[in-house]
């Protein structure tokens, strides 16, 4: 099962990444320590890192291992974030990142709802979930506003190298149809 290469919402376009997105995303958030604080990767120091990431994102689409979308405003084509998901059995797992310049505007929630909407139109998908660090209050609010419920605590679940080299606790959020 493969999603369309573009999903539209009231204000956004979620689209398959293109090579030319790398310098825009590098400038928008990939080198920003504040944005990458809760990511599983360190801030990019060079444009080549962003180019490699976009290359791997395009390859993921081709291999159908995961489906990363860049997030743009409808009236602009410059990406300011990404939302990425993978399908395992009857579950879609997702994650997202938004540049500081576009945070607190509801874009992450809108993009998350769009993925949930697409997923639940697929007959074989019954669950969408995401995890977030226990200290990442902003991400917890995004997931809650998207209709997801906190299901529990995942102890020592994931390493956020910008905070610690030791696995940190995360909350698991989900919504089911």
Secondary structure, DSSP 8 states (H G I E B T S, - for coil): ----SEEE-SSEEEEE--TTHHHHHIIIIIT-TTTTTTSSS---SSHHHHHHHHHHHHHHHHHTS-EEEEEEETT-----EEEEEEEETTEEEEEEEE-GGGTTSSHHHHHHHHHHHHHHTSTT--EEEEEEETT-HHHHHHHHHTT-EEEEEEEEEE--TTT-SS-EEEEEEEEE-
